[in-house]
Amino acid sequence: MCNPLNNEEKIYEVIEKEHLCISPVIWHLIDHHLRNDLNIISIIAESHVISNDPIPVENGEKIVKQCAEISQFLKKLRAATNKPKAS
């Protein structure tokens, strides 16, 4: 990870200590959406790295679009998972 949180190790410790879990259905969503978007970004970038060609603007725009898709997905997931429980 290029920019870890300054307290990331402590966060992992809390997750393990408190046995915090993400449900399998949420993992399925995360895996599906992030993997698809990251695969698209990777394919675009790799094709230019392998050929040693600069990334053209239209492909750069596709990469930016996929990054926006990731952000949009995470916002939607956060909104869906941060609702208070009904009593």
N, CA, C and O atoms as a printed pandas DataFrame, in Angstrom:
     atom_number atom_name residue_name chain_id  residue_number  x_coord  y_coord  z_coord
0              1         N          MET        A               1    0.851   -1.166    0.000
1              2        CA          MET        A               1    0.000    0.000    0.000
2              3         C          MET        A               1    0.895    1.226    0.000
3              4         O          MET        A               1    1.847    1.301    0.777
4              5         N          CYS        A               2    0.606    2.164   -0.845
5              6        CA          CYS        A               2    1.518    3.298   -1.005
6              7         C          CYS        A               2    1.393    4.323    0.114
7              8         O          CYS        A               2    2.368    5.016    0.407
8              9         N          ASN        A               3    0.236    4.445    0.746
9             10        CA          ASN        A               3    0.070    5.474    1.750
10            11         C          ASN        A               3   -0.752    4.934    2.922
11            12         O          ASN        A               3   -1.924    5.282    3.065
12            13         N          PRO        A               4   -0.147    4.086    3.760
13            14        CA          PRO        A               4   -0.916    3.518    4.869
14            15         C          PRO        A               4   -1.265    4.596    5.901
15            16         O          PRO        A               4   -0.602    5.628    5.999
16            17         N          LEU        A               5   -2.315    4.323    6.659
17            18        CA          LEU        A               5   -2.670    5.217    7.752
18            19         C          LEU        A               5   -1.574    5.171    8.807
19            20         O          LEU        A               5   -0.904    4.151    8.964
20            21         N          ASN        A               6   -1.389    6.273    9.531
21            22        CA          ASN        A               6   -0.323    6.285   10.535
22            23         C          ASN        A               6   -0.633    5.345   11.698
23            24         O          ASN        A               6    0.275    4.950   12.429
24            25         N          ASN        A               7   -1.906    4.981   11.878
25            26        CA          ASN        A               7   -2.289    4.069   12.954
26            27         C          ASN        A               7   -2.850    2.744   12.417
27            28         O          ASN        A               7   -3.619    2.066   13.099
28            29         N          GLU        A               8   -2.464    2.391   11.214
29            30        CA          GLU        A               8   -3.033    1.225   10.552
30            31         C          GLU        A               8   -2.791   -0.074   11.314
31            32         O          GLU        A               8   -3.688   -0.912   11.408
32            33         N          GLU        A               9   -1.605   -0.247   11.853
33            34        CA          GLU        A               9   -1.311   -1.471   12.608
34            35         C          GLU        A               9   -2.238   -1.587   13.812
35            36         O          GLU        A               9   -2.714   -2.678   14.127
36            37         N          LYS        A              10   -2.493   -0.480   14.479
37            38        CA          LYS        A              10   -3.413   -0.485   15.629
38            39         C          LYS        A              10   -4.825   -0.858   15.183
39            40         O          LYS        A              10   -5.532   -1.575   15.890
40            41         N          ILE        A              11   -5.231   -0.378   14.025
41            42        CA          ILE        A              11   -6.559   -0.702   13.499
42            43         C          ILE        A              11   -6.672   -2.206   13.269
43            44         O          ILE        A              11   -7.679   -2.814   13.633
44            45         N          TYR        A              12   -5.651   -2.807   12.669
45            46        CA          TYR        A              12   -5.665   -4.250   12.456
46            47         C          TYR        A              12   -5.703   -4.998   13.793
47            48         O          TYR        A              12   -6.369   -6.027   13.917
48            49         N          GLU        A              13   -4.993   -4.480   14.779
49            50        CA          GLU        A              13   -5.014   -5.099   16.110
50            51         C          GLU        A              13   -6.425   -5.072   16.696
51            52         O          GLU        A              13   -6.880   -6.065   17.263
52            53         N          VAL        A              14   -7.116   -3.941   16.562
53            54        CA          VAL        A              14   -8.483   -3.827   17.066
54            55         C          VAL        A              14   -9.400   -4.793   16.326
55            56         O          VAL        A              14  -10.235   -5.457   16.940
56            57         N          ILE        A              15   -9.245   -4.870   15.013
57            58        CA          ILE        A              15  -10.064   -5.793   14.210
58            59         C          ILE        A              15   -9.889   -7.223   14.708
59            60         O          ILE        A              15  -10.864   -7.951   14.895
60            61         N          GLU        A              16   -8.641   -7.615   14.919
61            62        CA          GLU        A              16   -8.379   -8.976   15.384
62            63         C          GLU        A              16   -8.847   -9.186   16.825
63            64         O          GLU        A              16   -9.466  -10.204   17.136
64            65         N          LYS        A              17   -8.553   -8.231   17.695
65            66        CA          LYS        A              17   -8.906   -8.363   19.108
66            67         C          LYS        A              17  -10.417   -8.435   19.308
67            68         O          LYS        A              17  -10.905   -9.227   20.114
68            69         N          GLU        A              18  -11.154   -7.604   18.569
69            70        CA          GLU        A              18  -12.605   -7.543   18.734
70            71         C          GLU        A              18  -13.350   -8.465   17.770
71            72         O          GLU        A              18  -14.580   -8.485   17.739
72            73         N          HIS        A              19  -12.591   -9.224   16.986
73            74        CA          HIS        A              19  -13.167  -10.173   16.031
74            75         C          HIS        A              19  -14.191   -9.487   15.116
75            76         O          HIS        A              19  -15.285  -10.004   14.889
76            77         N          LEU        A              20  -13.815   -8.319   14.601
77            78        CA          LEU        A              20  -14.698   -7.587   13.702
78            79         C          LEU        A              20  -14.713   -8.277   12.346
79            80         O          LEU        A              20  -13.665   -8.659   11.825
80            81         N          CYS        A              21  -15.885   -8.433   11.785
81            82        CA          CYS        A              21  -16.024   -9.167   10.525
82            83         C          CYS        A              21  -16.859   -8.368    9.526
83            84         O          CYS        A              21  -17.688   -7.534    9.891
84            85         N          ILE        A              22  -16.609   -8.652    8.288
85            86        CA          ILE        A              22  -17.429   -8.127    7.193
86            87         C          ILE        A              22  -18.188   -9.319    6.636
87            88         O          ILE        A              22  -17.603  -10.368    6.363
88            89         N          SER        A              23  -19.483   -9.154    6.471
89            90        CA          SER        A              23  -20.286  -10.291    6.027
90            91         C          SER        A              23  -19.855  -10.744    4.625
91            92         O          SER        A              23  -19.368   -9.940    3.831
92            93         N          PRO        A              24  -20.038  -12.030    4.332
93            94        CA          PRO        A              24  -19.669  -12.551    3.015
94            95         C          PRO        A              24  -20.368  -11.839    1.862
95            96         O          PRO        A              24  -19.777  -11.681    0.794
96            97         N          VAL        A              25  -21.608  -11.407    2.054
97            98        CA          VAL        A              25  -22.309  -10.721    0.970
98            99         C          VAL        A              25  -21.647   -9.370    0.659
99           100         O          VAL        A              25  -21.583   -8.961   -0.500
100          101         N          ILE        A              26  -21.158   -8.686    1.694
101          102        CA          ILE        A              26  -20.449   -7.417    1.465
102          103         C          ILE        A              26  -19.106   -7.680    0.803
103          104         O          ILE        A              26  -18.709   -6.947   -0.103
104          105         N          TRP        A              27  -18.396   -8.726    1.248
105          106        CA          TRP        A              27  -17.133   -9.089    0.600
106          107         C          TRP        A              27  -17.359   -9.412   -0.876
107          108         O          TRP        A              27  -16.535   -9.070   -1.725
108          109         N          HIS        A              28  -18.468  -10.065   -1.175
109          110        CA          HIS        A              28  -18.780  -10.394   -2.566
110          111         C          HIS        A              28  -18.902   -9.109   -3.399
111          112         O          HIS        A              28  -18.358   -9.024   -4.500
112          113         N          LEU        A              29  -19.611   -8.120   -2.868
113          114        CA          LEU        A              29  -19.738   -6.830   -3.571
114          115         C          LEU        A              29  -18.387   -6.156   -3.753
115          116         O          LEU        A              29  -18.049   -5.702   -4.847
116          117         N          ILE        A              30  -17.619   -6.095   -2.672
117          118        CA          ILE        A              30  -16.308   -5.439   -2.727
118          119         C          ILE        A              30  -15.422   -6.127   -3.760
119          120         O          ILE        A              30  -14.832   -5.475   -4.622
120          121         N          ASP        A              31  -15.338   -7.435   -3.663
121          122        CA          ASP        A              31  -14.491   -8.198   -4.574
122          123         C          ASP        A              31  -14.911   -7.998   -6.027
123          124         O          ASP        A              31  -14.070   -7.768   -6.896
124          125         N          HIS        A              32  -16.199   -8.086   -6.284
125          126        CA          HIS        A              32  -16.705   -7.952   -7.651
126          127         C          HIS        A              32  -16.403   -6.570   -8.231
127          128         O          HIS        A              32  -15.798   -6.458   -9.297
128          129         N          HIS        A              33  -16.820   -5.540   -7.536
129          130        CA          HIS        A              33  -16.677   -4.186   -8.085
130          131         C          HIS        A              33  -15.224   -3.723   -8.148
131          132         O          HIS        A              33  -14.781   -3.218   -9.179
132          133         N          LEU        A              34  -14.488   -3.888   -7.067
133          134        CA          LEU        A              34  -13.102   -3.423   -7.075
134          135         C          LEU        A              34  -12.248   -4.225   -8.042
135          136         O          LEU        A              34  -11.430   -3.661   -8.770
136          137         N          ARG        A              35  -12.435   -5.537   -8.050
137          138        CA          ARG        A              35  -11.641   -6.366   -8.966
138          139         C          ARG        A              35  -11.915   -5.985  -10.425
139          140         O          ARG        A              35  -10.981   -5.886  -11.220
140          141         N          ASN        A              36  -13.178   -5.773  -10.781
141          142        CA          ASN        A              36  -13.497   -5.391  -12.160
142          143         C          ASN        A              36  -12.851   -4.064  -12.539
143          144         O          ASN        A              36  -12.212   -3.953  -13.586
144          145         N          ASP        A              37  -13.021   -3.054  -11.681
145          146        CA          ASP        A              37  -12.452   -1.743  -12.002
146          147         C          ASP        A              37  -10.930   -1.782  -12.031
147          148         O          ASP        A              37  -10.311   -1.192  -12.916
148          149         N          LEU        A              38  -10.321   -2.475  -11.068
149          150        CA          LEU        A              38   -8.864   -2.557  -11.052
150          151         C          LEU        A              38   -8.327   -3.356  -12.229
151          152         O          LEU        A              38   -7.260   -3.032  -12.750
152          153         N          ASN        A              39   -9.036   -4.386  -12.660
153          154        CA          ASN        A              39   -8.609   -5.139  -13.845
154          155         C          ASN        A              39   -8.620   -4.259  -15.085
155          156         O          ASN        A              39   -7.698   -4.321  -15.899
156          157         N          ILE        A              40   -9.649   -3.445  -15.235
157          158        CA          ILE        A              40   -9.720   -2.540  -16.393
158          159         C          ILE        A              40   -8.550   -1.564  -16.365
159          160         O          ILE        A              40   -7.885   -1.357  -17.379
160          161         N          ILE        A              41   -8.299   -0.963  -15.197
161          162        CA          ILE        A              41   -7.180   -0.019  -15.066
162          163         C          ILE        A              41   -5.866   -0.725  -15.393
163          164         O          ILE        A              41   -5.034   -0.192  -16.128
164          165         N          SER        A              42   -5.685   -1.913  -14.852
165          166        CA          SER        A              42   -4.453   -2.668  -15.067
166          167         C          SER        A              42   -4.244   -3.014  -16.533
167          168         O          SER        A              42   -3.138   -2.875  -17.055
168          169         N          ILE        A              43   -5.299   -3.463  -17.199
169          170        CA          ILE        A              43   -5.191   -3.836  -18.618
170          171         C          ILE        A              43   -4.787   -2.621  -19.457
171          172         O          ILE        A              43   -3.915   -2.720  -20.320
172          173         N          ILE        A              44   -5.416   -1.492  -19.203
173          174        CA          ILE        A              44   -5.086   -0.273  -19.961
174          175         C          ILE        A              44   -3.632    0.112  -19.719
175          176         O          ILE        A              44   -2.883    0.350  -20.667
176          177         N          ALA        A              45   -3.233    0.175  -18.451
177          178        CA          ALA        A              45   -1.868    0.605  -18.131
178          179         C          ALA        A              45   -0.831   -0.396  -18.637
179          180         O          ALA        A              45    0.179   -0.002  -19.220
180          181         N          GLU        A              46   -1.077   -1.691  -18.415
181          182        CA          GLU        A              46   -0.111   -2.716  -18.827
182          183         C          GLU        A              46    0.144   -2.703  -20.326
183          184         O          GLU        A              46    1.277   -2.894  -20.768
184          185         N          SER        A              47   -0.906   -2.479  -21.112
185          186        CA          SER        A              47   -0.718   -2.497  -22.563
186          187         C          SER        A              47    0.253   -1.409  -23.008
187          188         O          SER        A              47    0.976   -1.582  -23.989
188          189         N          HIS        A              48    0.269   -0.304  -22.297
189          190        CA          HIS        A              48    1.180    0.784  -22.661
190          191         C          HIS        A              48    2.562    0.600  -22.043
191          192         O          HIS        A              48    3.564    0.984  -22.646
192          193         N          VAL        A              49    2.625    0.024  -20.862
193          194        CA          VAL        A              49    3.922   -0.233  -20.238
194          195         C          VAL        A              49    4.685   -1.276  -21.046
195          196         O          VAL        A              49    5.877   -1.118  -21.309
196          197         N          ILE        A              50    3.988   -2.344  -21.438
197          198        CA          ILE        A              50    4.634   -3.415  -22.210
198          199         C          ILE        A              50    5.161   -2.890  -23.541
199          200         O          ILE        A              50    6.260   -3.245  -23.966
200          201         N          SER        A              51    4.368   -2.043  -24.195
201          202        CA          SER        A              51    4.796   -1.516  -25.502
202          203         C          SER        A              51    5.678   -0.281  -25.376
203          204         O          SER        A              51    6.167    0.246  -26.375
204          205         N          ASN        A              52    5.878    0.180  -24.132
205          206        CA          ASN        A              52    6.701    1.360  -23.870
206          207         C          ASN        A              52    6.152    2.614  -24.548
207          208         O          ASN        A              52    6.907    3.516  -24.912
208          209         N          ASP        A              53    4.822    2.660  -24.714
209          210        CA          ASP        A              53    4.166    3.823  -25.304
210          211         C          ASP        A              53    3.521    4.644  -24.195
211          212         O          ASP        A              53    3.065    4.092  -23.193
212          213         N          PRO        A              54    3.482    5.961  -24.373
213          214        CA          PRO        A              54    2.766    6.779  -23.393
214          215         C          PRO        A              54    1.267    6.470  -23.442
215          216         O          PRO        A              54    0.749    6.043  -24.474
216          217         N          ILE        A              55    0.587    6.685  -22.340
217          218        CA          ILE        A              55   -0.858    6.447  -22.295
218          219         C          ILE        A              55   -1.553    7.624  -22.967
219          220         O          ILE        A              55   -1.414    8.763  -22.521
220          221         N          PRO        A              56   -2.307    7.359  -24.047
221          222        CA          PRO        A              56   -3.010    8.443  -24.723
222          223         C          PRO        A              56   -4.114    9.015  -23.821
223          224         O          PRO        A              56   -4.583    8.356  -22.893
224          225         N          VAL        A              57   -4.507   10.238  -24.115
225          226        CA          VAL        A              57   -5.497   10.939  -23.315
226          227         C          VAL        A              57   -6.777   10.129  -23.155
227          228         O          VAL        A              57   -7.324   10.052  -22.055
228          229         N          GLU        A              58   -7.262    9.524  -24.241
229          230        CA          GLU        A              58   -8.526    8.778  -24.131
230          231         C          GLU        A              58   -8.402    7.588  -23.181
231          232         O          GLU        A              58   -9.358    7.267  -22.475
232          233         N          ASN        A              59   -7.248    6.933  -23.151
233          234        CA          ASN        A              59   -7.054    5.834  -22.205
234          235         C          ASN        A              59   -6.836    6.359  -20.790
235          236         O          ASN        A              59   -7.253    5.723  -19.822
236          237         N          GLY        A              60   -6.196    7.496  -20.666
237          238        CA          GLY        A              60   -6.059    8.132  -19.362
238          239         C          GLY        A              60   -7.423    8.501  -18.805
239          240         O          GLY        A              60   -7.673    8.366  -17.607
240          241         N          GLU        A              61   -8.306    8.967  -19.683
241          242        CA          GLU        A              61   -9.671    9.298  -19.256
242          243         C          GLU        A              61  -10.420    8.051  -18.804
243          244         O          GLU        A              61  -11.212    8.112  -17.864
244          245         N          LYS        A              62  -10.176    6.919  -19.465
245          246        CA          LYS        A              62  -10.799    5.657  -19.045
246          247         C          LYS        A              62  -10.311    5.251  -17.655
247          248         O          LYS        A              62  -11.095    4.780  -16.831
248          249         N          ILE        A              63   -9.028    5.432  -17.401
249          250        CA          ILE        A              63   -8.472    5.117  -16.082
250          251         C          ILE        A              63   -9.112    6.014  -15.024
251          252         O          ILE        A              63   -9.519    5.535  -13.966
252          253         N          VAL        A              64   -9.198    7.301  -15.306
253          254        CA          VAL        A              64   -9.822    8.242  -14.367
254          255         C          VAL        A              64  -11.282    7.855  -14.118
255          256         O          VAL        A              64  -11.757    7.935  -12.985
256          257         N          LYS        A              65  -11.993    7.438  -15.165
257          258        CA          LYS        A              65  -13.395    7.020  -15.029
258          259         C          LYS        A              65  -13.499    5.811  -14.108
259          260         O          LYS        A              65  -14.380    5.760  -13.250
260          261         N          GLN        A              66  -12.605    4.834  -14.278
261          262        CA          GLN        A              66  -12.652    3.643  -13.434
262          263         C          GLN        A              66  -12.334    3.990  -11.988
263          264         O          GLN        A              66  -12.919    3.415  -11.070
264          265         N          CYS        A              67  -11.414    4.923  -11.774
265          266        CA          CYS        A              67  -11.119    5.372  -10.406
266          267         C          CYS        A              67  -12.346    6.027   -9.795
267          268         O          CYS        A              67  -12.632    5.826   -8.615
268          269         N          ALA        A              68  -13.073    6.809  -10.586
269          270        CA          ALA        A              68  -14.309    7.427  -10.109
270          271         C          ALA        A              68  -15.354    6.364   -9.789
271          272         O          ALA        A              68  -16.111    6.511   -8.830
272          273         N          GLU        A              69  -15.402    5.291  -10.587
273          274        CA          GLU        A              69  -16.331    4.188  -10.328
274          275         C          GLU        A              69  -16.023    3.540   -8.977
275          276         O          GLU        A              69  -16.937    3.206   -8.223
276          277         N          ILE        A              70  -14.752    3.367   -8.677
277          278        CA          ILE        A              70  -14.358    2.795   -7.385
278          279         C          ILE        A              70  -14.826    3.702   -6.253
279          280         O          ILE        A              70  -15.405    3.235   -5.272
280          281         N          SER        A              71  -14.573    4.992   -6.395
281          282        CA          SER        A              71  -14.987    5.946   -5.369
282          283         C          SER        A              71  -16.499    5.943   -5.188
283          284         O          SER        A              71  -16.990    5.956   -4.059
284          285         N          GLN        A              72  -17.230    5.926   -6.282
285          286        CA          GLN        A              72  -18.691    5.913   -6.227
286          287         C          GLN        A              72  -19.197    4.634   -5.540
287          288         O          GLN        A              72  -20.113    4.686   -4.719
288          289         N          PHE        A              73  -18.602    3.503   -5.877
289          290        CA          PHE        A              73  -18.989    2.241   -5.242
290          291         C          PHE        A              73  -18.755    2.301   -3.737
291          292         O          PHE        A              73  -19.626    1.913   -2.958
292          293         N          LEU        A              74  -17.574    2.789   -3.317
293          294        CA          LEU        A              74  -17.274    2.848   -1.889
294          295         C          LEU        A              74  -18.232    3.781   -1.148
295          296         O          LEU        A              74  -18.639    3.486   -0.024
296          297         N          LYS        A              75  -18.593    4.902   -1.770
297          298        CA          LYS        A              75  -19.566    5.816   -1.156
298          299         C          LYS        A              75  -20.927    5.143   -1.005
299          300         O          LYS        A              75  -21.580    5.282    0.029
300          301         N          LYS        A              76  -21.351    4.416   -2.032
301          302        CA          LYS        A              76  -22.637    3.715   -1.988
302          303         C          LYS        A              76  -22.611    2.631   -0.915
303          304         O          LYS        A              76  -23.577    2.478   -0.167
304          305         N          LEU        A              77  -21.518    1.882   -0.833
305          306        CA          LEU        A              77  -21.390    0.841    0.167
306          307         C          LEU        A              77  -21.387    1.442    1.568
307          308         O          LEU        A              77  -22.035    0.913    2.471
308          309         N          ARG        A              78  -20.669    2.533    1.753
309          310        CA          ARG        A              78  -20.640    3.196    3.059
310          311         C          ARG        A              78  -22.037    3.649    3.458
311          312         O          ARG        A              78  -22.448    3.443    4.600
312          313         N          ALA        A              79  -22.765    4.257    2.543
313          314        CA          ALA        A              79  -24.117    4.721    2.835
314          315         C          ALA        A              79  -25.030    3.568    3.218
315          316         O          ALA        A              79  -25.863    3.696    4.115
316          317         N          ALA        A              80  -24.871    2.447    2.537
317          318        CA          ALA        A              80  -25.727    1.292    2.801
318          319         C          ALA        A              80  -25.367    0.590    4.113
319          320         O          ALA        A              80  -26.229   -0.027    4.739
320          321         N          THR        A              81  -24.117    0.678    4.528
321          322        CA          THR        A              81  -23.678   -0.065    5.718
322          323         C          THR        A              81  -23.580    0.786    6.968
323          324         O          THR        A              81  -23.336    0.246    8.047
324          325         N          ASN        A              82  -23.758    2.085    6.868
325          326        CA          ASN        A              82  -23.644    2.959    8.031
326          327         C          ASN        A              82  -24.992    3.466    8.532
327          328         O          ASN        A              82  -25.054    4.467    9.247
328          329         N          LYS        A              83  -26.051    2.792    8.167
329          330        CA          LYS        A              83  -27.375    3.186    8.648
330          331         C          LYS        A              83  -27.573    2.629   10.048
331          332         O          LYS        A              83  -27.186    1.495   10.331
332          333         N          PRO        A              84  -28.180    3.432   10.933
333          334        CA          PRO        A              84  -28.440    2.903   12.285
334          335         C          PRO        A              84  -29.434    1.748   12.235
335          336         O          PRO        A              84  -30.339    1.722   11.400
336          337         N          LYS        A              85  -29.250    0.802   13.137
337          338        CA          LYS        A              85  -30.158   -0.344   13.204
338          339         C          LYS        A              85  -31.495    0.094   13.751
339          340         O          LYS        A              85  -31.565    0.913   14.667
340          341         N          ALA        A              86  -32.561   -0.456   13.185
341          342        CA          ALA        A              86  -33.907   -0.164   13.681
342          343         C          ALA        A              86  -34.090   -0.881   15.013
343          344         O          ALA        A              86  -33.655   -2.019   15.187
344          345         N          SER        A              87  -34.748   -0.190   15.957
345          346        CA          SER        A              87  -34.953   -0.831   17.252
346          347         C          SER        A              87  -36.323   -1.413   17.394
347          348         O          SER        A              87  -36.645   -1.987   18.433
